[in-house]
């Protein structure tokens, strides 16, 4: 059974910016809707902004309707703030007559226990209740209210007395929690499981006051499943047996800066395994890190945590291969790379039979048949990351062999070797440039099996140059960036081809600018890389105008 997903519909066209993948949203029942008793509205958790409604029809492929989510929320006792997370964006056509284009978010509940007991997800819960009862019955209630009026903040403990939640102040009872309060039944489960909880008090009235307490995700997991969940620190300490804690802390910090929550980071580190010594050198140790300006790190980690294989699409120099390297470091997996071209065949990916002949002391020859494994088979068996670079330059027919590996079958028959099953840590990342000479369109079946991540063109490369060329002069970086931006302006308006853009050329130029001079370096490394004479002259003119 897969996780249930639901469609949030909105007429806006910019929900990808308002609610990027990984954003938490809260779903609530819209009781004012006279036409749909299951009407549900969605809003952003962090600021309460309304972003649409949950579809009553399965608008997005593979999603359930709002009535299903309504029942889930009802059972959970969370009709006014049920947490979900955005997992996908879609644009769909709605209606027959007008065919309205609508932006959809696909969301997934985060506090519903899944069928896979090893992949249960819950959310933390905040509780707030009114405490009532007479002071004759609850003698300490008057003391709590008096303390609140005097500016104090008395703490009370909440315990069960039969089926009633009672507030205790010291050893005396201080009131009973209103059983009609939201999430009361859930609070009963929490207190029954934990024995008691400590709550803060506020809002003193003549006869009542309020109590508040919160329960974190780990505790809610224990309440709902009876299982103790390891914290991120627990996992880091466990994995430090074979990965230095300094490296674990660095990965933690990088992912945190990329907007990943501890829950997602924990999922990353939970996959760590100790690899054989002879392949550990394949685990990257980046000296340069991907500068994320579009949420690419967060997206790729969320999808990889879900077992998705990725297709990174963008112009050259946008950081596709750098992000691939960084991801292999993040997941501490050996990285296998293969540059694809029109001559790449299945044996280049899988391997081939080998033959060796030995001669014994009697002169008798014996031929032994072996198998030389290539990148695909090695990565599958070890649980590594396979990067197929410039994948759209390869024969699309060759890529068909990947289908059985990345779909539910998770294996492939290798001639001369046998069936190879993919290790649970194995993942494939395809990288490809768009619309270049010599590229091919991937067939639909291949595209459908790899989640696309679109890399935007670099509006500026100043930060990248600063990162890649340590010690470069600020003035050289600024001038080189001006040249880059001027070229990109002409690319966008169609005056120049994208072939004129070479981020690597700008890096090379800045690296030698101190010795050669920036203008000459840009002419060599940027302009002279352009094959077309007319285009090259235009790039030369840009360099002259800016550095003349």
N, C-alpha and C positions, 0 to 999 in steps of 0.2 A: 504494500500500500504506500503510495507516495503522499507527500504533504499536500493538504488541500490549499488551493489558491483561489483568490477572488479578484474581480476586476473593479477598480475604482474609475468611474467615467467622469470626464470633465471636458467642457468645450474649449478650454484653454489649450494653447499650443506650446506652452513653455513649462509643463509639469516636469520635464526632464531636468530643468534648472531648479524649480521649486522643491521638488521631491526626488532627488537622485537616488539611485539604487543604494540600499542600506539605510534609508531614512525610516524612522519609526513613525507610524500614524496610529491614531486612535479612532476606532469605529464605535458609533453610538446609535441607538435606536431613535428614529425620527417618528415619535408618536403623533405628531401633528399631520402626518401624511394621511389623507382620507382615502387614497386610492390603492395604497399598498401597505398592508399590515406588517410586512417585513422590511419596510423602508429603513435603510441604513445610510448615515452620513459619515464621511471621513474627514478628519482634520489632522494637521501636523501636531505631533506630540510636543515639540519644543516651543511653539508659539500659538497653538490653537487655531491656526488659519484653516478655514474650510477649503477642501480641495476637490470635493465631488461626492458622488453617491455610489454605493455598491450596486452593480448591475443586477436587475431581476432576470436577465437573460445572460447566457454564457457568451458574452461579447468577445472576449479574448479566448484563443484556443487553449483548451485544457483547464479552464477555470470553472468553478462551481457558481451557483446562483445565490442571491442574497438570503433566500430562505434557509439554505444550509448553514450559512454563517450565523443567522439569527438563532438557530437552535443551539449551535455551539456556544454562543454568547449567553444564551438563557441557562444552559446547563452549568456554565462557569460562574453564573451570577454576576456577570460584568456587562450589563446592557448599556452602560453610560460611558465606558472608556476601555474598550477591548483593544489591546495592543497588537499591531501587525507590523510587518516590515516590507518595504518595497523591494521586489526581486527582479522586476522587468518593466520596460516601457514598451507600449505598442501604440500605433496609430491605426484606427479602424474606421470603416464606413458604417454608419447607422442609418436605417430607414430605407425605404424603397423609392418614394417619390423624389425626395430632395437629396438623398445620399449624403448626409452630413458627415464630415470628417471630424472625428473626435479623438482626443488624446486619452489613452488609458494607462493606468498603472496596474500592474499585477502585484497584489500583496499576499503575504503568507502570515498566518497567525503565529505569534511567538510564544504563547502561553498555553498551547494545546498539546497535550501529551501525544506523541507520535507512536505509531505501531512498532517502530524499532526502538527497543528499550535502551539501546546504547546511544541514541541520538535524540533524546528528549530535550525539548526547549521550553522554558517557562520564563515568565517575567516577574520582577519584583513588584510588590503591591504596597501601597500606602493606605492605611486605615484611619478613619476619623469617625468617632461615635459620640453621641450624646449620652450622658450618664444621668439617670434619674433615680427616684426612690425617696422615701421619707427619712428624715434625720432620726426618727424614733427607731426605725429598723436598721439604718446604716449610720451608726454613731459618728464615724470619722468624716462623713460627707461635709458637715459644717466646717470642720478644720481645713479641708481642701479648698472650699470656696473662700473662706476667710483669708487663707494664705494667698490665693490668687488676687483678691481685692487689695491686699497689702503689697502687691508687686512681686510676690514670690512665685516660683514655678514648681509646685510640689510634683514629685514623681509618684505614680501609683503602679501597682502590679495588677495585671488582669489574669484572673484564674476562672476555672469552670466550677460552678456549683450546680450539679445536675446538668441540665441543658441551658443554664443561664450563665452569662459572663458577668462576673462580679469584680468591681474595682476594690483593691485593698490599699490602705494607707497605713504603713507599718503593719501592725497585727490586727487592725480594726477594718471592718468593711466600710467602704465609702461610696456605695451606690451600685446600681445595676445598669449595664449597657442596654440601651433601647434595642429590643430585638427586631424592630422594623427598619433599622439602619441598613444602608447599602453595604453589601459584602459581609453582613453579619454571619451568615452560614459559613463563609470561607474563614472568617476569624475564629469561629468555633473549631474548625479543623486545625487551624494553626495552633491555637492554645491547647487543644487536646493533645496534639502531637508534642509540643514543646513543654507542656506543663504550666507555664506562665510566660507572660511577656511584660516588659516594662514600658509604660506609656507616659508621655508628657501631658500636662493639663493646661487648659486655657478657657477663655470665654465664660467667666463666672456670671451666673444669673442668680435669681432669688432661690431657685430650687434645682438648678441643673448646672453642669459644666461639661466641657468637651474633653475627650482624650484622643491622642494621636500616637500612632506608632507605625513603623514600616518594617517590611520583611524583604530581605534581599533575594536575588534569584536563586542562590545556592540553597537557602533555607526553604524557599517555596518548592524547589525541586525535592527536597527531603520530605516536605509535607505531602506532596502529591504522589511521590513514588516510593518513599521509604528508603531511597538511596542517597548516600552522602556523595556530593559532587566535589571533585577536586577543584581547588582554586587555581588561578593562573600561576601563583607563586609555588603551589604544590607541584604543578607540572614542570616548571622551570627547574626546581630543585631535583626532580626525578631525572630530567634529561641532562642535567649538568654532570651526570656520571660519565657521559661521552662527548658532550659539547660544552666548551668553556662558558661559565656563567657570564663573562664579559661579552661574549658573542650573543648570548641569549638576551642580555639586557639591551644590546645595540639593536637587535631585531625588534624587540618589544618597543623601543623608543621610536624606531622608524615607522612601524605600523601604527602606533598611536598618533604620530604626527600626520599620518595619511588619513586619519579619521576612523580607524578601526576601533571597535569596542573590545574590552577585555574578553568577552565571550568569543569573538571571532579570532582574536590572537591566541586564545587557549586552544581553539580548534586547529590552528596552524601548528602549534608546538606539540599538540597531542599526536601528530603524525610522525614526529621525528623518530628515526631509527638509526642504529649504528651500522654503517656500511663497511664492507671489507676494506682492509687497508689499501689494496691496490686500486680502488676507485675513489677513495676519499679526496684525492687530488683533483677530481672533477667537480667537487663542490666549490662553487665560486667564492672568492673573497674580494668583492668589488672595492676598488679605490675611488670610483666615481659612482654616484647614485642617481637614479632617475628623479628628475625634478618634475613633480606632478602638478599640472595646472588644470586638469580636467577630471580628477577623481579616478584616474586609471589604476592606481595601486589598489584603492578600495574595491573597485569593481572586480579586478582580476582575482583578488584574494577571496572575495565573497563567492564568486563563481567556482574557483578552484576548490574551496571548502565544500561546495556542493557536488564535487566530482565532475565538473564540466571541463571539457577541453576547449581551448581558446583559439581564436583567429584574430590576430592583431593586424589592423589595416590602416595604412597611412602613407604619406609621402616619405621619401627618403630623408633621413636626418631627424625624424620626429621622435626617435628614442625607442623604437619597437624592440630591437635586439638588446638594448640596454635594460629595458624593463624585464625582458625574458631572463637575462642574467641575474638581475636583482631578485626576481621571483624564485629562481633556483636557490639563491642564498637565503631568502626568507623561509623557504621550506626545507632548507638544508638537504637538498637532493643533488646527486650527481647530474651534471648537465651534459647531454649529448647533442651535438649540433651537426647538421648536414645542410650545405648550400645546394639547393635544388637547381636544375637546369633541364633543358629539353632532352638531354641524353641520360638523365637519371632513370634507372630502371628498378624493378623490384629487388633484384639482388643487391643493389647499392644500399637498400634499406634493411633487408633481412639478412643477407649473407649468402654464402654458396658452399658447395661441397669442395673439399680439398683432398688431394691424393698425395700420398708419400710412399716411397719405396725403400725398403730395407733389404740388405743382403746378409744372410747368415754366414757362418764360417764354412759351410759347404757350398757356398755360392748360390744358394737358393734365394730367389727374389720374392719378397712379400709386399703386396700393395695394400696399404691401409687407407680407408676412406674416413675422412673427418669432416668437420664443418667449421667454417670461419664466420663467426657471428658479427653482424654489423650493428649500427647504432640502434635501430628499432628493437631488435631482439634483446640486446643488452639492457636497454632502458626498461623494457617490459619486465624482464626477469628480476632486475635489481630494485625497481621502484624509483626510477629516475625521471628527469624531465627531458623530453626530446623536442628540440627546436628545428623545425623544417623551414629554413630561411628561403625567402623569395619563392614560396610554394607555387605561385601562379605562373612561374616559368617552366614548370614541369608538365609532362603529359598528364592530362586529367585522368586518363585510364589507369595510370600507375597509382594514383591516390585512392582508387576504389578499394584497394586492399586494406586501407585504414578503417573502412566502415565497420567491419565486425569487431574491431579492437575498441572503438570508442562508443559503440552502442551497447545494448544490454548483454550481448554475447561476451564481450571483454576478452576475446582471444582471436588467434589467427593460426591457420595451418601453414607451416613453413616447409616447403619441399626439401627433402633431404635431412630434415631435423626433427619434425614432428609438430604437434600443436603446442603453441606457447600461450599461456594465460597471463593476462596483465596483472602485475602486482598492484595492490590497492593504492600505493603511492604514485603509480605511474601516471604521467599526464603528458599530453602533446600540446605544443604551442606552434601554430602556423603563423608565420610573418609574411606579409606581402605588401608591395607597393601597388598603387592604383594606376591603371591605364598607361603603362609604359610599353614601348615597343618590345615585342618578344614575349609578352605575357599572355596567358590564356584565362578564360573564364572558368572558374571551378564549376563542376556540375552541381545541380541543385541538391542531390543527396549528400555530397560532401559538405557543401555550405551549411546544410541543415544540422549537421552533427557537431559543428564547432561554433561556439558562442562568439559573435563578432564584437570586438572592441575597436571603435573608430578613433584614431588619433587625429586631433586637429592640427592644422599647419601652425608652425611656430610664428607668432606675430613678432617676436623678438628673440634673439639668440644671445643677448648680453649676459644673462645669468648663466646660460650654458657655457659660454666661453670663459667666464670667470671661474666656473667649476672645473672645466676640463683643462684649462691652461693656467696652472698655478703661477702666480708672480707676474702675469701679464700686466702691462700698463693699462690703467683705466682709460686713457685717451685712445689707445689702439682698439680696445674692446668697443668703445662707443662709436668710433668711426667705422669699424667693421660691421657693427650692428646696423648703422645707417645705410651702408651699402646693401646689406642683406634685405632690409625693409624696402629699399628702393627697387630692388630686383623683384621682390614678392609683389609689390604694387603693380608692376608691369605684367607679372604672371597672372594675377587675378583679373586684370582687364583684357587679357588675351594677347598682349603685345609680345610677350616672351613665353617660351615653353617651360614647363616644370623641370625639364632637363637642365635648365640653367641654374637651378638651385642645388647647391652642394654644401651642406652644413659641415661635412668633413673637410671640405676645401677651406672653409673659413677657420676651422680649428687649426689646420696645417699652417695657414697663413699667419695667424696670430702667434703660433709657436715659434716662427722664425722671424717675426717682425722686428725684433730688437737688433738682429744681425743683418737682415736683408733690407729692412725698411718695409712698412706696411703696404705701401702702394705696389711695389714690385712683387711682394709676396702674394697680394690679392690677384694681381695679373696672372702670376704663374699658377696659383692653386685654385682660383675661382674662374677667372675668365678663360684661361687656356684649357680648362676641362670641358668647355662648351664646344661641341663638334660643329654645329652650324655656324658658318662664317658671319652671317648677318647678325645672328643672336650674340655671338662672341663680341662683335664690334659694339653692340648696344651695351653689353656688360662692361666693356672697356670704357665706354663713355661715362657710365655711371661712376666708375672708380675714379676717372679723371675729374669729374664734376665735384666729387666729395673730397678727394685728397689732392687735387691739383695745386 
